[in-house]
Amino acid sequence: MKTIIVLDGIVANPGDLSWQPLHEYGEVIIYDRTPVELIVERAARANFILTNKCPLSGNVLKQLPNLEYIGLLATGYNNIDINAANDLGITVCNAVGYGTPSVAQHVFALILELTNQVGQHAKAVRDNKWATAKDWCFWNKPIIELKGKTLGIYGFGNIGKEVAKIGLAFGMHVIATRKNVDKGVSEGVTLVSTNELFENADFISLHAALNEENHHIIRTENIKKMKKSAFIVNTGRGGLINENDLRYALTTGQIAGAALDVLQQEPPIPDHPLSTLHNCIITPHHAWAAKESRERLLSIVFENIRSYVNGKPVNVCKAG
């Protein structure tokens, strides 16, 4: 019988989903959260580990002699020392594609908040500003129509494609940049260079994986190429943005605004310097977290385990 340890299950499943399929494979112990200093103690007997963000360094993995499988409750695996896992014969599998509809929906929730200011205007009504207005309708922030605007998608993978579909449905012009140009783009989308994306987009939505090449792709050098009326939306990775450069751009009017679901440090420090800006919306890294999305996530995780047990592992993460 295998021992399966879930180190940090609460984000993927705060109690509204079921871990029951895991019990088919052995003893299951689920922790909501595991501090770094308790990882080795809690996982000492583990044959299988499931984790979202717990760091599993080479030193930690060497102290887990029974461990043969790590299942990620996420797509990214920066928290795993993949080289060490491969050297130790530990199979690492991630979950891909579960959050695409949810993240794409959140992109437009952010874009619509930037353009229609629904939350701000609803607050104004609660504060009696409409009730005391001189006219029958009221607004105190500009309202921007999306039709005819240019949506620039930086990183044209599955989520980028889904965002493009929604943009086209709004009547937007959609341009995109991607690392592998040979893969082409979807109908209605124009592939452009990174410079052209920054120069022409009214909205830039970030969807690229974080690597050395695009770390801080949003920085002063590129922001200066943008329209003063443009907006940046980031539901990808916090490291795609140099937050100091973005703050300067937002406070000096270099661009009109930004909406972020991810930051470089999460959770952020109290009173994060971007959180106090009137033209910056920040949501707490939950674009992926719709129940339907998390159901897909667990389904993929369970299927990964089933495939591994049957000797045909899928979604295997390799070094390099």
Number of C-alpha atoms within 10 A of each C-alpha: 8 16 19 24 23 26 23 20 21 14 15 23 19 10 11 9 12 11 14 9 13 16 13 11 15 13 13 18 16 15 13 14 18 18 11 11 8 12 18 18 10 16 24 18 17 24 20 25 21 25 26 22 20 17 16 22 15 16 11 16 21 15 13 17 13 17 24 16 21 26 23 27 26 23 17 16 20 10 14 21 18 21 15 18 24 14 10 15 12 19 21 27 25 23 25 18 15 20 24 20 18 20 25 23 18 21 23 16 14 23 21 16 16 26 17 18 18 13 10 15 17 13 11 16 14 11 11 11 16 18 14 10 11 9 8 7 8 15 15 11 12 10 14 12 13 19 13 13 19 21 26 32 31 26 20 26 19 16 25 23 20 18 26 28 19 16 21 18 11 14 15 21 21 25 24 27 23 21 13 9 11 7 10 14 18 15 9 13 20 14 20 18 14 17 12 16 25 23 17 19 24 25 26 23 28 26 25 22 15 16 11 9 8 13 16 18 19 19 18 16 10 15 20 14 16 23 17 16 13 22 24 25 25 23 25 23 20 21 20 25 22 17 18 13 15 22 19 15 19 21 16 10 13 19 23 20 25 26 22 26 22 24 24 13 10 10 10 13 8 7 8 11 12 21 16 11 15 11 18 21 19 18 15 12 17 14 24 22 18 15 14 13 20 22 19 16 26 21 14 23 23 18 16 23 23 18 14 18 12 9 9 10 16 18 18 14 19 12 10 5
